[in-house]
Amino acid sequence: MEKSMSMAPLLLMVLCLPFALGWHDYNQALSKSILFFEAQRSGYLPHNQRVTWRANSGLNDGKASGVDLVGGYYDAGDNVKFGLPMAFTITMMSWSIIEYGKPMAANGELGHAMEAVKWGTDYLIKAHPEPYVLYGE
């Protein structure tokens, strides 16, 4: 019994040491962050969708106004697509690719990041079907 009690502090130190020293798995953080974008997709999901529990959604978006607004990203895990936060997020993702594209490629995430930007920009182009017209919420 005494022997196991003396091992407890050592075990606690081994488990907590990576956090105390700042050993974070940034590759995993990057991968999960980009995967979050895939989970927020609206519209007809592509065949390579990695979040397999999701299905097509929002397939009638814009129909009442006679415009195709299928696609884009939901905001914050709900069923609403806000244009300005989506545009900001896509802009920041684009700058991240410009600045950190090589490390993203080394982690195997550059393609996923570029697909995330394209998914959002394709929607924003649809939302601006003619000059002086922008559909948004």
N, C-alpha and C positions, 0 to 999 in steps of 0.2 A: 504494500500500500504506500509506504513511504517513497519507494522508488518511482511510482507513477506520479506522485505529487511533485517530485523534483523535475520531471519531464515536462510538466505543464507549462512553466515559463519558457522553456526552450521551444516547445511546439508553438506557443503563441508568438514568440519572436520570429520563427521561421515563416509563419503564416502572414505576419504583419510587415515583415521587412521590405518586401517589394513596394508596399504602399508608403512606408515611411521614407524610403529612398527615392520615391518617384519613378519606380519602374512601371511604366504604363505601356500597354500594348497598343500603340498608336495605329498600327496596321489594322488591328481588329476594330478600333474605334472608327477609322476611315471606312472600312467595309460595312459596318453596321449603319453608319450615317448615310451612306449611299443606298443601302438596302431600304432604309426608311422611305426614301423617295419612291422606290418601286411600290411600296405598300400604300402610298398616297395617290397612285395613278387613278385617273378617271378615264372612262372610255373603253374601247376595244383593246384588251390587253394583248401584248405581243406573245408569240409562241415561246420566247425565251424568258418570260416572266419568272423571276426567282421566288417571289412570294406566292406560293402555289395555292394558298387558301383563299386568295382574292379571286374575284370573277369580274367580268365586264360590268360596268355601271355607268349611269348617267348617259344612256344611249339616246335619250330624247332631248338632251340639252340644246336649247336654241330653236327647237322645232316650232314652238308657238310663234316665234318671230320670223320664221322662214330662213333661219341661218343655222349652219352646222357648228355647234359649240361643243361637240363631243371631244373629250380629251382633257389635257391639263392635269393639275394636281389639286387634290382636296387640301384644305387648310386645317392643320392641327388635329387631324384624325376625325374630322366631322365630314359632312356631305356638302360642304360649301366650297366654292372656288372663288377666292378673292384675287383679282388681277394684280393689284399693286404689290402685295406680299409675294405673290408668285413671281412677278417680274424682278423684284429685288433679290429673291432667293436664286433665281436663275442667273442673274448678273453676278452675284457673289460666287456661285459655283463656276461660272465661266472664268472669273479672275483667278479662282483657285487652280483651275486647270492650266491657265497661262503661267502662274507662278510656281506651281508644284506638280506639273504634269509628269516630269521624270520620276519622282518618287511614287506618284500614283501608278504609273506604268510598271514600276518595279514591284509594286504590291498587287498588280493584276487588276487594278480598279479604274484605270484611265478610260477604258472602253465603256464601263458602266457609268462613269461620271459624264462622259460625252453623250451617252444615250439619255441621261437624266436631263441634260441641258436641251437636247433636241426635243424631247417629249414636251417640255414646257414651252419652248419657242414655237413649235408647230401649233400649239393651242393659241398662243398669243397672236400669231399671224392670222389664224381663223377668226379671232375676236376683233380683228381690224380689217373687215372685208372691203372697205373702200375709204377714200380720203374723208376725214372728218367724222368717221363712224368708228366707235370702239364699244364693244359690248363688255360689260364688267359688272361686278358687284362690290 
